[in-house]
């Protein structure tokens, strides 16, 4: 993967400094901080932690950025959104990755941070049922499966949407995140908003049925599904693909069954309403082609950094991520931001003070 990525990035490097300078030109004094002198002149180290959902993309992007800014070291630790917000709020990191918004229980002071959208991706519903592929799962059926109301794979609710499938009486094992997770927030938020059956609420952590199994990070959930016949769980497309999991087609707001894909994610983004703080909700968006469990992801940055060098490094990296770095997204199973949202995210960086 690294060889292929670098092969695609290297032709872009000559244009990187120009793209970075153009993108940063709208912000007065902060444009200078964002690296108009060229990223190759930057040096220093950034520490970050957070969401595992976008980790595959962030790691490839960080490696590619090292070609542009060889004297800058960026360490992103995939801890989960909950831990990422906690460490950011405690001042242990320079920025944080999160798929969920900052809540009242998160130790992040209101007004001290900004949301910077980066990419989006589908949350797959992956399962392990040998010999059964291409399952279609309705929204109400999903809710009943994941709260334990439907217990076997040959349940009439599943069979009705899959008349040609030979469904066994295998017990269903629910696989979920054991850590505080934005992936959990978005998945349960989808079930909470789209169905009448869902009773477990939504959040980074919910109380799953007692006989379910929890795994740490998306990779942990993927591992449970791989190892457990009859298991079903929610996993980002990058990790689900890397683990060679089987996906279900999920019913969307238009009543169509759609497989998780970048095209379906992009269709879901088109109808998303963006709030003033740049948070947005593409879940269950209208459109026949929209994949319904499309999740955003953000980087949290501080409104003010005590160290001017840290502010400069953060702005320069994120400016690159929102310009040249977007070209890396699709190869890692993420959808780049729509142009209008990417422009708003770039403008968000101008608000960072030092």
N, C-alpha and C positions, 0 to 999 in steps of 0.2 A: 504493500500500500504506500509506503513512504516513497519508493522510487517513482511510482506513478504520479503521486501528488507533486513531487518536486519537478517532475517533467512538465507538469501543467503550470506550475507556479513560475518557473524560471523565465519564460517568455514575458511574464507580466512585470518582472522586477524592474525593468528599465522604466516602465511607466508609473511605478508605485509612488515615487516621490512627487511626480506631477499630480497624480490623482489625489494624494494626500494634501498637497498644497491647495488645489482647487477646492476640495471639499471643506477645507478649514477656513476659507477666505471670508465667510460671511459673518464672523463673530468678533470683529474689532480686536482688542488686545488679546483675547483668548485664542485667536487664530495663530498668533506667534507661538503661544504655549503649545499648540497642537502639532507643531513640528514643521513650519514652513522652511526651516533651514535644511530639511531632509532627514529622514529617519536614520540614515547611515551615521549621522553625527550624534545620535542618542546613545546613552549608556546608563546602566543601572539595573535594578532588579525589582520585580513586582511579585507579590504573593497574593494568591486568591484561592478560594474554595467554594464549593457549592454543588449545584445540580449535576447529577449523573446523566440526566436526559440528554444534554447537548455535549457531553464530554468527548464523544468521538470526533465531533466537528471542532471543538475547541483545541484538542490536542494536535490535530492536523494543521489548524490555523496558526497555532503558536509555533509549530515547527517551520511552517512557511514564512512566518514573520521574522524568524531568526535569520533568514536569507536577506531580508530587507534591512533589518536592524540587528546586525550580528553582535553588538555590544550590549543588547538588552536581554535579560533573562526573565522569563515569565513562568512561574510555577502555579499551575492550577490543579488543586487537589479535589478529586471527585468524591465529595462527602455526602451528597444529598442536599436538597434545598434548605431543609430545616437547619442543619449544622452550618451551612454556608451563611445563612442570615444571622445565626447566633454569633459566629466568629467575626463577621463583619461588624455587627453591633457592638461587640466587645473590643473592637479596634485591633483585632489580630491579623486582618487582611486588608489589602488595598482596594480590592473590589470583590464582588461575590456573584456567583451564578445562581439564579432561581427561576423556577417555572411557576411559582405561586407568588402572590402579592404579599407584602409585609403586613402582618396582622397585629392585633393588640397584644398577643402573647409573645411576639418576637422582640428581642432586646435591641431594636433599632429605633432611635429617636425620630419622631415625626419631623419632617422638614430638613433632616440631615442627609438625605439621599435622593437620588434620581433613578428612574427606570430607563434603561437603554435597551430596547428590543434588539435582538440579534438575528435569529432565524426562527423557523417554526417546523414542526414535524408531527406526523401521525403517531398516536398511541395505538399500537396493535392490540387486538384481542387474539392471543396465541393459545393454542391448545395441543394436547398430545393424545391423539386417538388414531392408532395405526389403521391404515386403510381408508380413512375418512378425510377427504380434503374438500376445500371449497365450501365449507359450511356457511350458511346464512343465518345470522342471529338478529332478531328484532330487538328494539330498545327495551321494551318491557321484559322480554325474555332474559336479556342481559342482566337487568336489575334483579330479577328473581334468582338467576344463577348465582350472582355474586353476593347476595345476602342469604344464600342457603335454602331458599324456598324450592328450587329445582335441584334434585339430588342425584339424578341419573341421566345419562346421555340419551336414553330413548324416551325421555319425557315427551308427552304429546305436544307441548309448546315448541320444542325444538324440531320434532318430526314434522309438524305442520308446515314450517318454512323450508323443510328439506325433504320433500316427498320421495326423491330418488336415492337418498342416502340410506345405507344399512347401518342404523344406529344401534350400538350394543347397550346392554344394561349396566355398563361400567359406572361405578360411582364417580361423581364429579369431585375433584379436589381443587379448591380455590387457592391460587397462589397470589400473594400480595406483597407489597413492600413492608418491611419491618421497621425501617427508619423513617424519619420525617421527610416527606417527599412531595415535591411539586407535581410529579407524575400522578401520585395518588390524588392530590387536590384536583387536577384537571379531569382525571377519570371519574372520580366520584361527583364532581361538579356537573359533568355531563349527565350522569345517571340521575342526579338530583333535579336538574333543570328539564330534562327531556322526558322523564317518566313519572307516572303516578305511583308506581310500585315501590320505589326506592325509599328506605326508611333509616338508612345508616348515616345520613348527613354527608357533609363533604369537608375536606381539610387535609393538611399534610399527614395527619394520622387519624384513622377512624377505627372503631371497634368491630373488627371482622368476626364472622362466625368462629366459634371455639375450635372447630375441627379443620380450620383452614391452615395454610402454611405460609410463613413469612420469610422473605429473603432480603438481604441488604443490597441496595441499589438495583438498577434495572437488570444487571448481570445476575444478581442473586435470584430474582424472580424467573429469569430465563432458565437458570440452572434447575430450579424446581420443576418447571414445565418439562424440560428435557428428560429428567430422571423419573418422572411420575406419570405412568399411564393413566389417562382420565383427567389430567390436570388442565386448568385453564387460568390464564392470568393476563395482566396488562403490562406491555413492554414497549419501549420506543422502537421505531422501525430499524434503527441502526443496530441495536443489540439483538433484536429478534432475528434480523437477517444474518448477522454474524453467527448466531447460535443455530441457524438453519431451522427455525421454528415454523410451524404451519399457522397461517392467519385465517381468521374468519372475515367474511364480508359483513359489514355492520349496516343496519338500516339507518338512513339519514332522515333529515327533516322532511324531504319530499317523498319518503316512502320507498326510496331506491336502496338496494343493497350494494355497498361500495367497498372494494378492497382498499387497504391502506396503501397510499402511494404519494409521490411528490406532486403529481398532477392533481390528485384529490385534495391534498393539503393546500396547494395554491388556489384551487377553487374555493376552499373554505375561507381563505384569507380575504378574498375579494369582497365578501359581504360583512367583514368584521368592522364594528364601530370602534374608533380609537378615542380614548378618553384624553383629557387635557394633560394628564401625567404620562401619556403614551402607553398606559396599560390597555389591553384590548382582549376581547373574548371571541375567538373564532369557533367555539364549540357549537355543534349542531346548526351550523350556518345553512341558510337556504341555498338551493341549487341542486339540480339532479346529479351533478358530478362531484359535489362536495363530500369529502370524507368527514363524518360527523365528530370524530374524536381527534380533532386537530388542536394541538397545544402550542401556545407561545412560549418563548423563554426569554429571559432578560439578564442583563448584567446590572447589578446595583453599584453605583459609584457615589462618592461623597459630594455634597454640594461645595465643600471646602476641604482642601488638604493643607496641613501645616507646612509640609515640605513642597516647595515649588517644583522640584525635580520629579517627585511622585506624580503630581498633577500633570506635568508635561508628558510623562511616560504613559499614564492612563489614557489621556486624550489622544496621543499619537497612535497607540495600539488600537483603540476602539475606532478611530477614524479609518485606519487601514481595514479593520474587520468589517466596517460598514461600506467599504468601497471595494477594493481588490479582493478582500477576504470573502465576499459574497460568492465569488466564482467557484469557491471550493465546496459550497454547501451541498449541492445536489449529488456529488460523488460520494458524500458521506451520509446520504439519505435524509437530508434536511432541505427545506424549501427556503430560498433567499427571501428577504423582505420585499414587498411591493416597493417600487421606486418612491412613491409618495411617503411611505412610512420610514424608509431608509433616510430620506431627506430630513424628516422630523427628528429622527434619532441623532443625526449629525448635528442638527441645531441644538439638541439637548446638551451636547458636550460643551457648547459655548457658555453654559450656566455654571460650569465648574470654576470655582475660585481657588486661589492659592495665596 
